[in-house]
Amino acid sequence: MFFKIITIIRKKLGRQHILVLLPTCLLINFSMKVSKNTVVTLTYTLRKDNAEGDVIQKVDESKPFIHLFGTGTLLPAFESSLNGLESGENFAFNLTAEEAYGNSNEEAIIELEKEIFEVGGLIDKEMIAVGKIITMQDQDGNPLDGMVVAVKDNGIIMDFNHPLAGKNLHFSGTVLDIRDPSENERSHKHVHGNGGYQH
Ligand SMILES: [Zn+2]
C-alpha cells in the first residue's frame, strides 16, 4: 500500500516533491499499528459470552478508552487480540474466562461476622443486601471490592472474586487513534492528558 503511493507521487510530481510528501505519508497514514509502546484510543462494547450476549460495559466516542499498550496493566489476551490493527479498524474477539479474569475461586468467598458491617450497632439493610458491591480493606490496607452473596443471622457471605471471574467475554469496537507516547508518558508508563493522568 505504502510503496504504491510513493510510486504514484513519483509519477505525478517528479522526484523533487517526494522528500516533502514522504514524511507526511508516514506520519498520517499507514504506518502506525497497535503495538507495544503505542498510545491507542478505542471504543468497545463488552458482552458476556458472545456477540449476542448481555452488555456488561460500553465505552463510546464521548469518553473513549485511551491506553499505553505493552505496559502490563491490561489483560495480555486483550492486547494481543488488538495487536497489528490500524486506526479506523473494527475488531471483535472472544476471551475465555482463563484468558480474562480467571475462574471463580471458592476461597475468595468467605463468611464475615455481622459486626464488621455494623455502624452504631446497626446494619444498613439497603447497603448490605444481596448483589451489592462493598469496598473493604485487606490486612495491608488495600481496597478490595466484594459482593454480598448472602445475609445470614450472624454473618454476611462475601465474594471477593473479580466481578468478571468465571465469565467468557466478547469484545467488539473500533480503533479510533494510534500515536507515539511522549517522553513523559513513556517514562511514567501511562497516558497523560484527556482520558489519562492529569499531572
Ligand atoms: Zn504520569
Boltz pocket constraint, residues with backbone or C-beta under 6 A from the ligand:
constraints:
  - pocket:
      binder: B
      contacts: [[A, 184], [A, 188], [A, 190], [A, 191], [A, 192], [A, 197], [A, 199]]
      max_distance: 6.0
